[in-house]
Amino acid sequence: MPTPSEHTRLSLEARLGERARATWPQLEQLHIRHRGAFAYVEAELANGERVKLMRLRYTGAVGRWGFALYHASGDRYEDSLLPSGSATGTPADALDCACSLYLTAPNI
């Protein structure tokens, strides 16, 4: 499994931060930690609460990452499909998918 370079990790953090600021104003900031080929993404809300969102898996291509949603019920990450139907995609697509599931209030 390929491991991203420091430059790739920093680029990922910058791109996710830009997307969060542009699209998800309810996020105070993102916290991203790296371990091997994986990047674990948590959102910090305005009230200080931190929400685990997803795990990205580096595929060797900067623009395509594997996607896994965090499942609080089992305290684990599970490989998932993006709305496009693909298991890999851009970090921005993955962030939008996770945030739309975890941060958007349901219409009742």
PyRosetta script that sets phi, psi and omega in degrees:
from pyrosetta import init, pose_from_sequence

init()
pose = pose_from_sequence("MPTPSEHTRLSLEARLGERARATWPQLEQLHIRHRGAFAYVEAELANGERVKLMRLRYTGAVGRWGFALYHASGDRYEDSLLPSGSATGTPADALDCACSLYLTAPNI")
pose.set_psi(1, 125.3)
pose.set_omega(1, -179.0)
pose.set_phi(2, -68.6)
pose.set_psi(2, 149.0)
pose.set_omega(2, 178.0)
pose.set_phi(3, -113.3)
pose.set_psi(3, 132.7)
pose.set_omega(3, -178.5)
pose.set_phi(4, -69.8)
pose.set_psi(4, 147.3)
pose.set_omega(4, 176.0)
pose.set_phi(5, -72.8)
pose.set_psi(5, 167.8)
pose.set_omega(5, 176.7)
pose.set_phi(6, -58.7)
pose.set_psi(6, -41.6)
pose.set_omega(6, 178.5)
pose.set_phi(7, -59.9)
pose.set_psi(7, -43.5)
pose.set_omega(7, 179.5)
pose.set_phi(8, -64.7)
pose.set_psi(8, -41.6)
pose.set_omega(8, 178.6)
pose.set_phi(9, -62.8)
pose.set_psi(9, -44.9)
pose.set_omega(9, 179.3)
pose.set_phi(10, -65.9)
pose.set_psi(10, -38.5)
pose.set_omega(10, 177.4)
pose.set_phi(11, -63.7)
pose.set_psi(11, -42.9)
pose.set_omega(11, 177.3)
pose.set_phi(12, -59.1)
pose.set_psi(12, -47.9)
pose.set_omega(12, -179.8)
pose.set_phi(13, -60.5)
pose.set_psi(13, -42.3)
pose.set_omega(13, -179.9)
pose.set_phi(14, -65.4)
pose.set_psi(14, -44.5)
pose.set_omega(14, -179.3)
pose.set_phi(15, -65.8)
pose.set_psi(15, -41.3)
pose.set_omega(15, 178.3)
pose.set_phi(16, -66.3)
pose.set_psi(16, -40.1)
pose.set_omega(16, 178.3)
pose.set_phi(17, -62.1)
pose.set_psi(17, -42.8)
pose.set_omega(17, 177.9)
pose.set_phi(18, -62.3)
pose.set_psi(18, -44.1)
pose.set_omega(18, -179.4)
pose.set_phi(19, -64.8)
pose.set_psi(19, -41.6)
pose.set_omega(19, 179.7)
pose.set_phi(20, -62.3)
pose.set_psi(20, -45.5)
pose.set_omega(20, -179.8)
pose.set_phi(21, -64.3)
pose.set_psi(21, -36.9)
pose.set_omega(21, -176.8)
pose.set_phi(22, -78.6)
pose.set_psi(22, -31.1)
pose.set_omega(22, -169.2)
pose.set_phi(23, -116.5)
pose.set_psi(23, -27.3)
pose.set_omega(23, -172.8)
pose.set_phi(24, -124.6)
pose.set_psi(24, 77.0)
pose.set_omega(24, -175.9)
pose.set_phi(25, -65.0)
pose.set_psi(25, -18.7)
pose.set_omega(25, 178.6)
pose.set_phi(26, -73.8)
pose.set_psi(26, -8.3)
pose.set_omega(26, 177.9)
pose.set_phi(27, -88.4)
pose.set_psi(27, 129.6)
pose.set_omega(27, 174.5)
pose.set_phi(28, -76.1)
pose.set_psi(28, -46.0)
pose.set_omega(28, 175.9)
pose.set_phi(29, -168.0)
pose.set_psi(29, 166.4)
pose.set_omega(29, 175.1)
pose.set_phi(30, -104.5)
pose.set_psi(30, 145.9)
pose.set_omega(30, 173.8)
pose.set_phi(31, -117.9)
pose.set_psi(31, 123.5)
pose.set_omega(31, -177.3)
pose.set_phi(32, -125.8)
pose.set_psi(32, 126.3)
pose.set_omega(32, 174.7)
pose.set_phi(33, -120.4)
pose.set_psi(33, 145.6)
pose.set_omega(33, -176.3)
pose.set_phi(34, -112.0)
pose.set_psi(34, 141.1)
pose.set_omega(34, 174.2)
pose.set_phi(35, -147.6)
pose.set_psi(35, 108.3)
pose.set_omega(35, -177.3)
pose.set_phi(36, 60.8)
pose.set_psi(36, -126.6)
pose.set_omega(36, -178.9)
pose.set_phi(37, -83.6)
pose.set_psi(37, 0.0)
pose.set_omega(37, -173.1)
pose.set_phi(38, -107.0)
pose.set_psi(38, 147.6)
pose.set_omega(38, 172.1)
pose.set_phi(39, -124.9)
pose.set_psi(39, 121.8)
pose.set_omega(39, -179.3)
pose.set_phi(40, -100.5)
pose.set_psi(40, 127.2)
pose.set_omega(40, -172.5)
pose.set_phi(41, -116.2)
pose.set_psi(41, 125.1)
pose.set_omega(41, 174.0)
pose.set_phi(42, -119.4)
pose.set_psi(42, 147.3)
pose.set_omega(42, 175.7)
pose.set_phi(43, -106.0)
pose.set_psi(43, 138.2)
pose.set_omega(43, 171.8)
pose.set_phi(44, -105.1)
pose.set_psi(44, 124.5)
pose.set_omega(44, -179.5)
pose.set_phi(45, -87.9)
pose.set_psi(45, 168.6)
pose.set_omega(45, -177.1)
pose.set_phi(46, -58.8)
pose.set_psi(46, -29.5)
pose.set_omega(46, -179.7)
pose.set_phi(47, -83.8)
pose.set_psi(47, 4.0)
pose.set_omega(47, 179.0)
pose.set_phi(48, 91.9)
pose.set_psi(48, -10.3)
pose.set_omega(48, 178.6)
pose.set_phi(49, -65.5)
pose.set_psi(49, 138.7)
pose.set_omega(49, 176.2)
pose.set_phi(50, -109.3)
pose.set_psi(50, 134.1)
pose.set_omega(50, -176.8)
pose.set_phi(51, -123.5)
pose.set_psi(51, 122.0)
pose.set_omega(51, 174.4)
pose.set_phi(52, -70.0)
pose.set_psi(52, 131.8)
pose.set_omega(52, -177.6)
pose.set_phi(53, -109.3)
pose.set_psi(53, -54.1)
pose.set_omega(53, -169.1)
pose.set_phi(54, -163.8)
pose.set_psi(54, 170.2)
pose.set_omega(54, 172.3)
pose.set_phi(55, -126.4)
pose.set_psi(55, 133.9)
pose.set_omega(55, 174.8)
pose.set_phi(56, -107.7)
pose.set_psi(56, 142.0)
pose.set_omega(56, 178.7)
pose.set_phi(57, -116.9)
pose.set_psi(57, 122.8)
pose.set_omega(57, -179.7)
pose.set_phi(58, -68.0)
pose.set_psi(58, 129.7)
pose.set_omega(58, -178.5)
pose.set_phi(59, -102.3)
pose.set_psi(59, -5.0)
pose.set_omega(59, -174.7)
pose.set_phi(60, 103.2)
pose.set_psi(60, -14.4)
pose.set_omega(60, 176.8)
pose.set_phi(61, -112.5)
pose.set_psi(61, 124.4)
pose.set_omega(61, -174.7)
pose.set_phi(62, -57.9)
pose.set_psi(62, -32.8)
pose.set_omega(62, -176.1)
pose.set_phi(63, -91.2)
pose.set_psi(63, -2.5)
pose.set_omega(63, -178.4)
pose.set_phi(64, -132.2)
pose.set_psi(64, 118.6)
pose.set_omega(64, -179.1)
pose.set_phi(65, -124.5)
pose.set_psi(65, 145.7)
pose.set_omega(65, 171.9)
pose.set_phi(66, -70.1)
pose.set_psi(66, 152.9)
pose.set_omega(66, -171.4)
pose.set_phi(67, -127.3)
pose.set_psi(67, 131.0)
pose.set_omega(67, 175.0)
pose.set_phi(68, -138.3)
pose.set_psi(68, 128.4)
pose.set_omega(68, 176.4)
pose.set_phi(69, -82.6)
pose.set_psi(69, 150.7)
pose.set_omega(69, 174.2)
pose.set_phi(70, -85.5)
pose.set_psi(70, 133.1)
pose.set_omega(70, 176.5)
pose.set_phi(71, -113.9)
pose.set_psi(71, 107.5)
pose.set_omega(71, -178.0)
pose.set_phi(72, -63.5)
pose.set_psi(72, -32.2)
pose.set_omega(72, -177.4)
pose.set_phi(73, -60.7)
pose.set_psi(73, -31.7)
pose.set_omega(73, 178.9)
pose.set_phi(74, -114.6)
pose.set_psi(74, 3.5)
pose.set_omega(74, -177.2)
pose.set_phi(75, 47.6)
pose.set_psi(75, 54.5)
pose.set_omega(75, -178.1)
pose.set_phi(76, -152.0)
pose.set_psi(76, 165.2)
pose.set_omega(76, 175.7)
pose.set_phi(77, -102.3)
pose.set_psi(77, 138.8)
pose.set_omega(77, -179.4)
pose.set_phi(78, -128.3)
pose.set_psi(78, 127.0)
pose.set_omega(78, 177.5)
pose.set_phi(79, -51.6)
pose.set_psi(79, 135.1)
pose.set_omega(79, -174.1)
pose.set_phi(80, -137.7)
pose.set_psi(80, 164.3)
pose.set_omega(80, 175.3)
pose.set_phi(81, -97.6)
pose.set_psi(81, 144.6)
pose.set_omega(81, 173.4)
pose.set_phi(82, -79.3)
pose.set_psi(82, 165.4)
pose.set_omega(82, 178.7)
pose.set_phi(83, -54.9)
pose.set_psi(83, -24.5)
pose.set_omega(83, 177.3)
pose.set_phi(84, -69.7)
pose.set_psi(84, -14.8)
pose.set_omega(84, -176.6)
pose.set_phi(85, 95.0)
pose.set_psi(85, -2.2)
pose.set_omega(85, -179.1)
pose.set_phi(86, -95.8)
pose.set_psi(86, 149.4)
pose.set_omega(86, 176.6)
pose.set_phi(87, -84.5)
pose.set_psi(87, -8.7)
pose.set_omega(87, 176.8)
pose.set_phi(88, -129.0)
pose.set_psi(88, 154.2)
pose.set_omega(88, 178.9)
pose.set_phi(89, -175.2)
pose.set_psi(89, -168.3)
pose.set_omega(89, -179.8)
pose.set_phi(90, -75.9)
pose.set_psi(90, 153.1)
pose.set_omega(90, 175.3)
pose.set_phi(91, -57.6)
pose.set_psi(91, -36.5)
pose.set_omega(91, 178.8)
pose.set_phi(92, -63.5)
pose.set_psi(92, -42.6)
pose.set_omega(92, 178.0)
pose.set_phi(93, -62.4)
pose.set_psi(93, -41.0)
pose.set_omega(93, 179.3)
pose.set_phi(94, -65.3)
pose.set_psi(94, -43.8)
pose.set_omega(94, 178.7)
pose.set_phi(95, -62.5)
pose.set_psi(95, -44.6)
pose.set_omega(95, 179.2)
pose.set_phi(96, -60.9)
pose.set_psi(96, -41.7)
pose.set_omega(96, 179.3)
pose.set_phi(97, -62.8)
pose.set_psi(97, -50.7)
pose.set_omega(97, -178.2)
pose.set_phi(98, -63.7)
pose.set_psi(98, -44.1)
pose.set_omega(98, -179.3)
pose.set_phi(99, -67.0)
pose.set_psi(99, -37.3)
pose.set_omega(99, 179.2)
pose.set_phi(100, -65.2)
pose.set_psi(100, -30.1)
pose.set_omega(100, 178.2)
pose.set_phi(101, -80.5)
pose.set_psi(101, -40.2)
pose.set_omega(101, -171.4)
pose.set_phi(102, -99.8)
pose.set_psi(102, -18.8)
pose.set_omega(102, -174.8)
pose.set_phi(103, -116.6)
pose.set_psi(103, -7.2)
pose.set_omega(103, -179.1)
pose.set_phi(104, -95.1)
pose.set_psi(104, 125.9)
pose.set_omega(104, 179.1)
pose.set_phi(105, -68.0)
pose.set_psi(105, 136.9)
pose.set_omega(105, 179.5)
pose.set_phi(106, -70.1)
pose.set_psi(106, 146.5)
pose.set_omega(106, 175.3)
pose.set_phi(107, -85.0)
pose.set_psi(107, 118.2)
pose.set_omega(107, -178.0)
pose.set_phi(108, -113.0)
pose.dump_pdb("model.pdb")
